[in-house]
Structures are given as structure tokens and as C-alpha cells.
Amino acid sequence: MRSLLPFAAIVFITGSCSDDKKEKENVDGGPCTYEDKFYPAKLVRLEASPDSSLYNGWFEIDNPLGSGDKDTISYMRMTNRDITKEQLQKDSIAVGNTYKYVVSTIKTGACNPDIRTIRLERY
């Protein structure tokens, strides 16, 4: 019985890695291409975590549709991550600086048609 177990494991592993059913099309809709448009995003507030090792940035942006309205967005909500203390220092991220708010609109493919994010790159 013991000698049968390694044999069964090898058969299972090689069978699961089989390349018999090559997919001819991408199930998730990719590859996709996007057109990026950049807008100014002014850092208006940094909120530190209780231990001051992570930060959330609040950015003021103009409405990309040109209505003249302003909005405030959270870096953490837009990117699903915080800004680290090391990143603040390394990239000289500071309140008052202007960064890139990116609106990516799909050109080809069937992925998410509209992606919006903040890049901590100077505008």
C-alpha cells in the first residue's frame, strides 16, 4: 500500500498539469489595451496609522468630466494599499504636491472598461 501512494501522487500531479485542453481564447477578456488620461491630484492630507508606519493620502481632484466641481479621494480606496513611511521619504511625498490621477478607458478587449487610480508620480 505504501508503494502505491507515491505512484498515485505522481499520476495525479502529471494529470493535473496536462496541456490537452489549450484554451484558444482568454476567459477573462484579455489582453486589453487602454487609453490613459492624466489629471492633477493635489495631496491635501496625510493620515498616519496608529504606529505611524503607514499613511493614507487624501487628494483633491477636478472632475474629469469638466464640470468644474472638485472631489476628494482616498489613496487607500483607489489602490487598496497604504503609503509606507519609507515611500514618503524616498519619493518626497508631501502635502501640497500634485500627483497623477489616471483615468484609463478601454480601447480593445473585454476587461474592466474604466479604471481610475492615483500614481504617486509628480504631475
Disulfide bonds with the S-S distance in Angstrom:
Cys32-Cys111 1.97
